């Protein structure tokens, strides 16, 4: 179609934000009517709701029976920090960073915990570090999927089965959308507001038996904040992983997560959710393959995220502009679409190269992705008219 002509078909849901993400199809506030409100979360009814989140999460994701699952404060960030502060220290650490959040974990390990034996394995936006350099004799900290770069690790083959170290995986934009090889992972974290479109501020922390053994055999030398403590008297505080949360959760958010997990079960579990996300990536990939102006930030197709789908602008005129003009042109595309009510919050992350970031998680319908794509061409034409000739 002519990019100068405004498309006639709009996405039914214009929410393509990378967090908080689109609610599941058909969601309404009626889904929250059974919330356990006005009651203690430690009462029998409240605790049962929290246990339901844990049990349904295990079932949907196929988490092994002897892996512990806890609901923790402060979203995915809180879950990752609990792991870093509680587990790191006995071994050297390989910390992987190829986008903002991974770089943040590298910074926390070196500047806050001030650990010395740290190898920072880094790569620029759009690429992965050399995973073959990861040493199985050391702990490794990494994001499974780079939310701000659209680059994911393609598999867990690089993680040794006979490793001595722990694998600490921030999987917040991967869980429920990508195949996580549980035997390869010792700590896995995510947040409710990502792939299942839940509400913010609550994190999930999964510990393998190896991670529990580390917790019970190692005491960090630094003071431990109360909300990070997972052991008492050298033993795991088992209640954290049975619904006895460290702090008070929102029971409205808990009910919403139960609804999201129930929907996930109805779709067919994690395999079906992965298929939904991969279909969204495939739709964008087909369009990019024909585009004269858009390309993926991730050059290797095997490393492209199916959730945080990051695009850059390859038009010749764009490459000739300075960084400030490039950022302004990319923001123009996103702002035009927002004003039209076609797509919200699809600008690239502030630290990433100028471009677009389209969420393709399981709650996003592929039909909405396909409806959005002609609008990208139309919005680019507006940006090109404003910036291309100047």
GUBAKE-165779 format. One record per residue (C-alpha): residue in one letter; chain; x negated, y, z. Coordinates in steps of 0.1 Angstrom, whole numbers, plus 5000, padded with zeros to 4 digits. Each point is the difference from the previous one (the first is absolute). Layout:
BEGIN
<site r="A" c="A" u="X" v="Y" w="Z"/>
...
//
This chain:
BEGIN
<site r="X" c="A" u="5000" v="5000" w="5000"/>
<site r="X" c="A" u="4990" v="5037" w="4996"/>
<site r="X" c="A" u="4983" v="5009" w="5033"/>
<site r="X" c="A" u="5013" v="5036" w="4996"/>
<site r="X" c="A" u="5036" v="4987" w="5003"/>
<site r="X" c="A" u="5012" v="4995" w="5035"/>
<site r="X" c="A" u="5009" v="4963" w="5006"/>
<site r="X" c="A" u="5037" v="4991" w="5005"/>
<site r="X" c="A" u="4996" v="4971" w="5024"/>
<site r="X" c="A" u="4989" v="5007" w="5036"/>
<site r="X" c="A" u="4987" v="4976" w="5026"/>
<site r="X" c="A" u="5029" v="4990" w="5023"/>
<site r="X" c="A" u="4976" v="5005" w="5030"/>
<site r="X" c="A" u="4974" v="5028" w="4996"/>
<site r="X" c="A" u="4980" v="4989" w="5030"/>
<site r="X" c="A" u="4965" v="4989" w="4989"/>
<site r="X" c="A" u="4981" v="5012" w="5031"/>
<site r="X" c="A" u="4971" v="4979" w="5012"/>
<site r="X" c="A" u="5012" v="5004" w="5036"/>
<site r="X" c="A" u="5025" v="5001" w="5014"/>
<site r="X" c="A" u="5012" v="4980" w="4970"/>
<site r="X" c="A" u="5034" v="4994" w="4984"/>
<site r="X" c="A" u="5025" v="4982" w="5021"/>
<site r="X" c="A" u="5011" v="4966" w="4988"/>
<site r="X" c="A" u="5027" v="5000" w="4972"/>
<site r="X" c="A" u="5035" v="5005" w="5014"/>
<site r="X" c="A" u="4988" v="5013" w="5034"/>
<site r="X" c="A" u="5022" v="5023" w="5020"/>
<site r="X" c="A" u="5002" v="5011" w="5036"/>
<site r="X" c="A" u="5026" v="4973" w="5005"/>
<site r="X" c="A" u="4971" v="4976" w="5002"/>
<site r="X" c="A" u="4992" v="5014" w="5034"/>
<site r="X" c="A" u="5034" v="4995" w="5017"/>
<site r="X" c="A" u="4987" v="4970" w="5020"/>
<site r="X" c="A" u="4970" v="5018" w="5015"/>
<site r="X" c="A" u="4994" v="4994" w="5036"/>
<site r="X" c="A" u="5004" v="5036" w="5012"/>
<site r="X" c="A" u="5001" v="5014" w="5035"/>
<site r="X" c="A" u="4984" v="4968" w="5013"/>
<site r="X" c="A" u="4965" v="4993" w="5012"/>
<site r="X" c="A" u="4978" v="4984" w="4974"/>
<site r="X" c="A" u="4989" v="4977" w="5027"/>
<site r="X" c="A" u="5036" v="4988" w="5007"/>
<site r="X" c="A" u="5009" v="4966" w="4986"/>
<site r="X" c="A" u="5019" v="5015" w="4971"/>
<site r="X" c="A" u="4972" v="5025" w="4991"/>
<site r="X" c="A" u="4973" v="4974" w="5002"/>
<site r="X" c="A" u="5020" v="4977" w="4978"/>
<site r="X" c="A" u="5000" v="5026" w="4973"/>
<site r="X" c="A" u="4962" v="5005" w="5002"/>
<site r="X" c="A" u="4995" v="4962" w="4999"/>
<site r="X" c="A" u="5022" v="4998" w="4970"/>
<site r="X" c="A" u="4978" v="5025" w="4981"/>
<site r="X" c="A" u="4969" v="4978" w="5009"/>
<site r="X" c="A" u="5017" v="4968" w="4990"/>
<site r="X" c="A" u="5015" v="5013" w="4968"/>
<site r="X" c="A" u="4966" v="5016" w="4991"/>
<site r="X" c="A" u="4983" v="4966" w="5005"/>
<site r="X" c="A" u="5026" v="4982" w="4979"/>
<site r="X" c="A" u="5000" v="5025" w="4971"/>
<site r="X" c="A" u="4963" v="5002" w="4997"/>
<site r="X" c="A" u="4992" v="4964" w="5007"/>
<site r="X" c="A" u="4977" v="5008" w="5030"/>
<site r="X" c="A" u="4985" v="4969" w="5016"/>
<site r="X" c="A" u="5017" v="4989" w="5033"/>
<site r="X" c="A" u="4969" v="5005" w="5021"/>
<site r="X" c="A" u="4993" v="5036" w="4988"/>
<site r="X" c="A" u="5013" v="5026" w="5025"/>
<site r="X" c="A" u="5023" v="5028" w="4988"/>
<site r="X" c="A" u="5005" v="5032" w="5020"/>
<site r="X" c="A" u="5019" v="5032" w="4997"/>
<site r="X" c="A" u="4977" v="5029" w="5009"/>
<site r="X" c="A" u="5001" v="5038" w="5003"/>
<site r="X" c="A" u="4989" v="5026" w="4974"/>
<site r="X" c="A" u="5008" v="4982" w="4968"/>
<site r="X" c="A" u="4973" v="4983" w="4980"/>
<site r="X" c="A" u="4974" v="5025" w="5012"/>
<site r="X" c="A" u="5007" v="4989" w="5036"/>
<site r="X" c="A" u="4997" v="4963" w="4991"/>
<site r="X" c="A" u="4967" v="5005" w="4982"/>
<site r="X" c="A" u="4985" v="5021" w="5028"/>
<site r="X" c="A" u="5011" v="4973" w="5026"/>
<site r="X" c="A" u="4981" v="4975" w="4980"/>
<site r="X" c="A" u="4969" v="5021" w="4995"/>
<site r="X" c="A" u="4997" v="5011" w="5037"/>
<site r="X" c="A" u="5008" v="4966" w="5014"/>
<site r="X" c="A" u="4980" v="4977" w="4977"/>
<site r="X" c="A" u="4970" v="5017" w="4985"/>
<site r="X" c="A" u="4965" v="4999" w="5016"/>
<site r="X" c="A" u="4987" v="4965" w="5004"/>
<site r="X" c="A" u="4989" v="4997" w="4963"/>
<site r="X" c="A" u="4989" v="5023" w="4973"/>
<site r="X" c="A" u="5027" v="5015" w="4979"/>
<site r="X" c="A" u="5006" v="5003" w="4962"/>
<site r="X" c="A" u="5025" v="5029" w="4996"/>
<site r="X" c="A" u="5015" v="5004" w="4965"/>
<site r="X" c="A" u="5012" v="5033" w="4987"/>
<site r="X" c="A" u="5012" v="5009" w="4966"/>
<site r="X" c="A" u="5027" v="5025" w="5008"/>
<site r="X" c="A" u="5012" v="5023" w="5029"/>
<site r="X" c="A" u="5012" v="4974" w="5025"/>
<site r="X" c="A" u="4972" v="4976" w="4997"/>
<site r="X" c="A" u="4976" v="5029" w="5002"/>
<site r="X" c="A" u="5018" v="5011" w="5032"/>
<site r="X" c="A" u="4993" v="4966" w="5016"/>
<site r="X" c="A" u="4963" v="5003" w="4991"/>
<site r="X" c="A" u="4999" v="5034" w="5016"/>
<site r="X" c="A" u="5018" v="4987" w="5032"/>
<site r="X" c="A" u="4976" v="4971" w="5003"/>
<site r="X" c="A" u="4969" v="5021" w="4996"/>
<site r="X" c="A" u="5009" v="5034" w="5015"/>
<site r="X" c="A" u="5026" v="4991" w="5027"/>
<site r="X" c="A" u="4989" v="4966" w="5012"/>
<site r="X" c="A" u="4964" v="5009" w="4990"/>
<site r="X" c="A" u="4991" v="4964" w="4991"/>
<site r="X" c="A" u="4966" v="4998" w="4985"/>
<site r="X" c="A" u="4998" v="4968" w="4980"/>
<site r="X" c="A" u="5025" v="5011" w="4973"/>
<site r="X" c="A" u="4996" v="4996" w="4962"/>
<site r="X" c="A" u="5024" v="5023" w="4982"/>
<site r="X" c="A" u="5008" v="4984" w="4966"/>
<site r="X" c="A" u="5016" v="5027" w="4980"/>
<site r="X" c="A" u="5013" v="5007" w="4965"/>
<site r="X" c="A" u="5016" v="5031" w="4984"/>
<site r="X" c="A" u="5037" v="5003" w="4993"/>
<site r="X" c="A" u="5011" v="4975" w="4974"/>
<site r="X" c="A" u="4974" v="4973" w="5009"/>
<site r="X" c="A" u="4992" v="4974" w="5026"/>
<site r="X" c="A" u="4967" v="4995" w="5018"/>
<site r="X" c="A" u="4981" v="4969" w="4990"/>
<site r="X" c="A" u="5019" v="4975" w="5022"/>
<site r="X" c="A" u="4972" v="4974" w="4995"/>
<site r="X" c="A" u="4979" v="5021" w="5023"/>
<site r="X" c="A" u="5022" v="4993" w="5030"/>
<site r="X" c="A" u="4982" v="4979" w="5025"/>
<site r="X" c="A" u="5021" v="4973" w="5017"/>
<site r="X" c="A" u="4977" v="5002" w="5030"/>
<site r="X" c="A" u="5013" v="5035" w="5007"/>
<site r="X" c="A" u="5035" v="5014" w="5008"/>
<site r="X" c="A" u="5016" v="5016" w="4970"/>
<site r="X" c="A" u="5025" v="5029" w="5000"/>
<site r="X" c="A" u="5019" v="5008" w="4969"/>
<site r="X" c="A" u="5033" v="5010" w="4984"/>
<site r="X" c="A" u="5016" v="4974" w="4978"/>
<site r="X" c="A" u="5016" v="5026" w="4979"/>
<site r="X" c="A" u="4988" v="5036" w="4997"/>
<site r="X" c="A" u="5032" v="5020" w="5005"/>
<site r="X" c="A" u="4983" v="5032" w="4987"/>
<site r="X" c="A" u="4981" v="4985" w="4971"/>
<site r="X" c="A" u="5022" v="4973" w="4986"/>
<site r="X" c="A" u="4972" v="4974" w="5002"/>
<site r="X" c="A" u="5004" v="4967" w="5018"/>
<site r="X" c="A" u="4978" v="4970" w="5006"/>
<site r="X" c="A" u="5011" v="4974" w="4974"/>
<site r="X" c="A" u="4998" v="4970" w="5024"/>
<site r="X" c="A" u="4983" v="4987" w="5031"/>
<site r="X" c="A" u="4974" v="4978" w="4982"/>
<site r="X" c="A" u="4972" v="5023" w="5012"/>
<site r="X" c="A" u="5008" v="4992" w="5037"/>
<site r="X" c="A" u="4981" v="4969" w="5012"/>
<site r="X" c="A" u="5019" v="4972" w="5017"/>
<site r="X" c="A" u="4971" v="4993" w="5023"/>
<site r="X" c="A" u="4995" v="5036" w="5009"/>
<site r="X" c="A" u="4987" v="5009" w="5035"/>
<site r="X" c="A" u="5014" v="5036" w="4999"/>
<site r="X" c="A" u="5036" v="5011" w="5002"/>
<site r="X" c="A" u="5019" v="5014" w="4970"/>
<site r="X" c="A" u="5020" v="5031" w="5011"/>
<site r="X" c="A" u="5025" v="5009" w="4972"/>
<site r="X" c="A" u="5020" v="5031" w="4997"/>
<site r="X" c="A" u="5029" v="4987" w="4978"/>
<site r="X" c="A" u="5025" v="5027" w="5005"/>
<site r="X" c="A" u="5008" v="5005" w="4963"/>
<site r="X" c="A" u="4994" v="4964" w="4991"/>
<site r="X" c="A" u="5021" v="4980" w="5025"/>
<site r="X" c="A" u="5032" v="4988" w="4984"/>
<site r="X" c="A" u="4987" v="5009" w="4965"/>
<site r="X" c="A" u="4968" v="4981" w="4996"/>
<site r="X" c="A" u="4988" v="4964" w="5007"/>
<site r="X" c="A" u="4981" v="5002" w="5033"/>
<site r="X" c="A" u="4979" v="4968" w="5006"/>
<site r="X" c="A" u="5005" v="4996" w="5038"/>
<site r="X" c="A" u="4972" v="4975" w="5006"/>
<site r="X" c="A" u="4976" v="5026" w="4987"/>
<site r="X" c="A" u="5013" v="5028" w="5022"/>
<site r="X" c="A" u="4994" v="5003" w="5038"/>
<site r="X" c="A" u="5018" v="5033" w="5006"/>
<site r="X" c="A" u="5027" v="5014" w="4978"/>
<site r="X" c="A" u="5019" v="5033" w="5005"/>
<site r="X" c="A" u="5029" v="5018" w="4983"/>
<site r="X" c="A" u="5027" v="5025" w="5007"/>
<site r="X" c="A" u="5037" v="4998" w="4995"/>
<site r="X" c="A" u="5003" v="5030" w="4977"/>
<site r="X" c="A" u="4982" v="4985" w="4970"/>
<site r="X" c="A" u="5011" v="4970" w="4979"/>
<site r="X" c="A" u="5033" v="4994" w="5018"/>
<site r="X" c="A" u="5009" v="5036" w="5003"/>
<site r="X" c="A" u="5004" v="5000" w="5037"/>
<site r="X" c="A" u="4996" v="5029" w="5024"/>
<site r="X" c="A" u="4967" v="5014" w="5013"/>
<site r="X" c="A" u="4980" v="4999" w="5032"/>
<site r="X" c="A" u="5000" v="4963" w="5006"/>
<site r="X" c="A" u="4971" v="4978" w="4990"/>
<site r="X" c="A" u="4996" v="4962" w="4997"/>
<site r="X" c="A" u="4968" v="4982" w="5011"/>
<site r="X" c="A" u="4993" v="4964" w="4992"/>
<site r="X" c="A" u="4972" v="4981" w="5017"/>
<site r="X" c="A" u="4985" v="4966" w="4989"/>
<site r="X" c="A" u="4988" v="4976" w="5026"/>
<site r="X" c="A" u="4965" v="5011" w="4993"/>
<site r="X" c="A" u="5009" v="5036" w="5008"/>
<site r="X" c="A" u="5017" v="4989" w="5032"/>
<site r="X" c="A" u="4968" v="4982" w="5010"/>
<site r="X" c="A" u="4980" v="5031" w="4994"/>
<site r="X" c="A" u="5024" v="5021" w="5022"/>
<site r="X" c="A" u="4997" v="4975" w="5028"/>
<site r="X" c="A" u="4962" v="4996" w="4999"/>
<site r="X" c="A" u="4989" v="5036" w="4994"/>
<site r="X" c="A" u="5005" v="5032" w="5020"/>
<site r="X" c="A" u="4992" v="5032" w="4982"/>
<site r="X" c="A" u="4975" v="5024" w="5017"/>
<site r="X" c="A" u="5022" v="5031" w="4995"/>
<site r="X" c="A" u="5031" v="5012" w="5019"/>
<site r="X" c="A" u="5031" v="4985" w="4986"/>
<site r="X" c="A" u="5032" v="5021" w="4996"/>
<site r="X" c="A" u="5031" v="4983" w="5015"/>
<site r="X" c="A" u="5018" v="4996" w="4967"/>
<site r="X" c="A" u="4970" v="4981" w="4986"/>
<site r="X" c="A" u="4997" v="4974" w="5027"/>
<site r="X" c="A" u="5008" v="4965" w="4990"/>
<site r="X" c="A" u="4984" v="4980" w="5028"/>
<site r="X" c="A" u="5002" v="4999" w="5038"/>
<site r="X" c="A" u="4975" v="4981" w="5021"/>
<site r="X" c="A" u="4984" v="4986" w="4968"/>
<site r="X" c="A" u="5032" v="4985" w="4987"/>
<site r="X" c="A" u="5023" v="5012" w="4972"/>
<site r="X" c="A" u="5031" v="5019" w="5012"/>
<site r="X" c="A" u="5023" v="4975" w="4983"/>
<site r="X" c="A" u="5031" v="5020" w="5005"/>
<site r="X" c="A" u="4989" v="5026" w="4975"/>
<site r="X" c="A" u="5004" v="4973" w="4974"/>
<site r="X" c="A" u="5034" v="4989" w="5012"/>
<site r="X" c="A" u="5018" v="5033" w="4999"/>
<site r="X" c="A" u="4987" v="5017" w="5032"/>
<site r="X" c="A" u="4987" v="5031" w="4982"/>
<site r="X" c="A" u="4973" v="5021" w="5016"/>
<site r="X" c="A" u="5021" v="5031" w="4998"/>
<site r="X" c="A" u="5037" v="5008" w="4993"/>
<site r="X" c="A" u="5011" v="4993" w="4964"/>
<site r="X" c="A" u="5029" v="5016" w="4982"/>
<site r="X" c="A" u="5028" v="4975" w="5000"/>
<site r="X" c="A" u="5015" v="5018" w="4970"/>
<site r="X" c="A" u="4968" v="4993" w="4981"/>
<site r="X" c="A" u="5000" v="4965" w="5012"/>
<site r="X" c="A" u="5035" v="4994" w="4987"/>
<site r="X" c="A" u="4990" v="5015" w="4967"/>
<site r="X" c="A" u="4970" v="4977" w="4997"/>
<site r="X" c="A" u="5023" v="4970" w="5008"/>
<site r="X" c="A" u="5022" v="5011" w="4971"/>
<site r="X" c="A" u="4970" v="5004" w="4977"/>
<site r="X" c="A" u="4987" v="4965" w="5009"/>
<site r="X" c="A" u="5034" v="4985" w="4995"/>
<site r="X" c="A" u="5001" v="5016" w="4966"/>
<site r="X" c="A" u="4965" v="4986" w="4993"/>
<site r="X" c="A" u="5012" v="4965" w="5010"/>
<site r="X" c="A" u="5030" v="5003" w="4976"/>
<site r="X" c="A" u="4977" v="5009" w="4971"/>
<site r="X" c="A" u="4981" v="4967" w="5006"/>
<site r="X" c="A" u="4971" v="5010" w="5023"/>
<site r="X" c="A" u="4966" v="5013" w="4993"/>
<site r="X" c="A" u="4997" v="4984" w="4965"/>
<site r="X" c="A" u="5031" v="5017" w="4988"/>
<site r="X" c="A" u="4988" v="5033" w="5015"/>
<site r="X" c="A" u="4966" v="4997" w="4983"/>
<site r="X" c="A" u="5018" v="4993" w="4967"/>
<site r="X" c="A" u="5021" v="5031" w="5004"/>
<site r="X" c="A" u="4969" v="5021" w="5006"/>
<site r="X" c="A" u="4981" v="4984" w="4971"/>
<site r="X" c="A" u="5029" v="5007" w="4977"/>
<site r="X" c="A" u="4998" v="5037" w="5009"/>
<site r="X" c="A" u="4962" v="5000" w="4992"/>
<site r="X" c="A" u="5006" v="4982" w="4967"/>
<site r="X" c="A" u="5026" v="5026" w="4989"/>
<site r="X" c="A" u="4975" v="5028" w="5007"/>
<site r="X" c="A" u="4972" v="4981" w="4983"/>
<site r="X" c="A" u="5020" v="4995" w="4968"/>
<site r="X" c="A" u="5007" v="5038" w="4999"/>
<site r="X" c="A" u="4964" v="5009" w="5008"/>
<site r="X" c="A" u="4989" v="4977" w="4971"/>
<site r="X" c="A" u="5019" v="5023" w="4976"/>
<site r="X" c="A" u="4993" v="5033" w="5017"/>
<site r="X" c="A" u="4979" v="5027" w="4984"/>
<site r="X" c="A" u="4994" v="5018" w="5033"/>
<site r="X" c="A" u="5003" v="4976" w="5030"/>
<site r="X" c="A" u="4977" v="4973" w="5012"/>
<site r="X" c="A" u="4995" v="4980" w="5032"/>
<site r="X" c="A" u="4976" v="5013" w="5026"/>
<site r="X" c="A" u="4990" v="4963" w="5005"/>
<site r="X" c="A" u="4982" v="4990" w="4968"/>
<site r="X" c="A" u="4999" v="4962" w="5008"/>
<site r="X" c="A" u="5034" v="4986" w="4994"/>
<site r="X" c="A" u="4995" v="4972" w="5026"/>
<site r="X" c="A" u="4994" v="5027" w="5026"/>
<site r="X" c="A" u="5030" v="5022" w="4993"/>
<site r="X" c="A" u="5025" v="5003" w="5028"/>
<site r="X" c="A" u="5036" v="4991" w="4995"/>
<site r="X" c="A" u="5011" v="5023" w="5028"/>
<site r="X" c="A" u="4981" v="5032" w="4999"/>
<site r="X" c="A" u="4997" v="5004" w="4962"/>
<site r="X" c="A" u="4976" v="5028" w="4994"/>
<site r="X" c="A" u="4997" v="5018" w="4967"/>
<site r="X" c="A" u="4976" v="5025" w="4986"/>
<site r="X" c="A" u="5002" v="5024" w="4970"/>
<site r="X" c="A" u="4978" v="4991" w="4970"/>
<site r="X" c="A" u="5011" v="5027" w="4976"/>
<site r="X" c="A" u="4970" v="5018" w="4985"/>
<site r="X" c="A" u="5011" v="5034" w="5010"/>
<site r="X" c="A" u="5003" v="4989" w="5036"/>
<site r="X" c="A" u="4964" v="4987" w="5002"/>
<site r="X" c="A" u="4987" v="5034" w="4989"/>
<site r="X" c="A" u="5017" v="5018" w="5029"/>
<site r="X" c="A" u="4984" v="5008" w="5034"/>
<site r="X" c="A" u="5010" v="4980" w="5031"/>
<site r="X" c="A" u="5024" v="5028" w="5011"/>
<site r="X" c="A" u="5019" v="5001" w="4967"/>
<site r="X" c="A" u="5001" v="4962" w="4998"/>
<site r="X" c="A" u="5016" v="4999" w="5035"/>
<site r="X" c="A" u="5025" v="5027" w="4990"/>
<site r="X" c="A" u="5010" v="4982" w="4968"/>
<site r="X" c="A" u="5005" v="4967" w="5018"/>
<site r="X" c="A" u="5021" v="5017" w="5027"/>
<site r="X" c="A" u="5021" v="5016" w="4973"/>
<site r="X" c="A" u="5010" v="4966" w="4987"/>
<site r="X" c="A" u="5011" v="4989" w="5035"/>
<site r="X" c="A" u="5017" v="5032" w="5009"/>
<site r="X" c="A" u="5020" v="5001" w="4967"/>
<site r="X" c="A" u="5013" v="4965" w="5007"/>
<site r="X" c="A" u="5009" v="5009" w="5036"/>
<site r="X" c="A" u="5020" v="5030" w="4989"/>
<site r="X" c="A" u="5019" v="4979" w="4976"/>
<site r="X" c="A" u="5007" v="4975" w="5028"/>
<site r="X" c="A" u="4985" v="4972" w="4979"/>
<site r="X" c="A" u="4970" v="4991" w="5021"/>
<site r="X" c="A" u="4989" v="5011" w="5035"/>
<site r="X" c="A" u="4965" v="5000" w="5015"/>
<site r="X" c="A" u="4980" v="4985" w="4970"/>
<site r="X" c="A" u="4970" v="5023" w="5001"/>
<site r="X" c="A" u="4967" v="4984" w="5006"/>
<site r="X" c="A" u="4986" v="4999" w="5035"/>
<site r="X" c="A" u="4981" v="5032" w="5010"/>
<site r="X" c="A" u="4966" v="4984" w="5000"/>
<site r="X" c="A" u="5005" v="4979" w="4968"/>
<site r="X" c="A" u="4993" v="5012" w="4964"/>
<site r="X" c="A" u="5029" v="5022" w="4986"/>
<site r="X" c="A" u="5028" v="4979" w="4987"/>
<site r="X" c="A" u="5031" v="4981" w="5010"/>
<site r="X" c="A" u="5008" v="4973" w="5025"/>
<site r="X" c="A" u="5032" v="4980" w="4995"/>
<site r="X" c="A" u="5011" v="4975" w="5026"/>
<site r="X" c="A" u="5008" v="4966" w="4986"/>
<site r="X" c="A" u="5008" v="4981" w="5032"/>
<site r="X" c="A" u="5027" v="4974" w="5002"/>
<site r="X" c="A" u="5028" v="5024" w="5009"/>
<site r="X" c="A" u="4995" v="5019" w="4968"/>
<site r="X" c="A" u="5021" v="4987" w="4971"/>
<site r="X" c="A" u="4982" v="4994" w="4967"/>
<site r="X" c="A" u="5029" v="5016" w="4982"/>
<site r="X" c="A" u="4992" v="5032" w="5019"/>
<site r="X" c="A" u="4964" v="4998" w="4991"/>
<site r="X" c="A" u="5009" v="4995" w="4963"/>
<site r="X" c="A" u="5024" v="5030" w="5002"/>
<site r="X" c="A" u="4973" v="5022" w="5015"/>
<site r="X" c="A" u="4974" v="4994" w="4973"/>
<site r="X" c="A" u="5015" v="5021" w="4972"/>
<site r="X" c="A" u="5003" v="5028" w="5026"/>
<site r="X" c="A" u="4963" v="4998" w="5006"/>
<site r="X" c="A" u="4994" v="5008" w="4963"/>
<site r="X" c="A" u="5025" v="5028" w="5002"/>
<site r="X" c="A" u="4984" v="5015" w="5031"/>
<site r="X" c="A" u="4965" v="4997" w="4985"/>
<site r="X" c="A" u="5011" v="5019" w="4970"/>
<site r="X" c="A" u="5011" v="5029" w="5023"/>
<site r="X" c="A" u="4965" v="4999" w="5017"/>
<site r="X" c="A" u="4983" v="4999" w="4967"/>
<site r="X" c="A" u="5019" v="5030" w="4987"/>
<site r="X" c="A" u="4989" v="5020" w="5031"/>
<site r="X" c="A" u="4964" v="4988" w="5005"/>
<site r="X" c="A" u="4989" v="4984" w="4967"/>
<site r="X" c="A" u="4994" v="5031" w="4980"/>
<site r="X" c="A" u="4986" v="5022" w="5028"/>
//
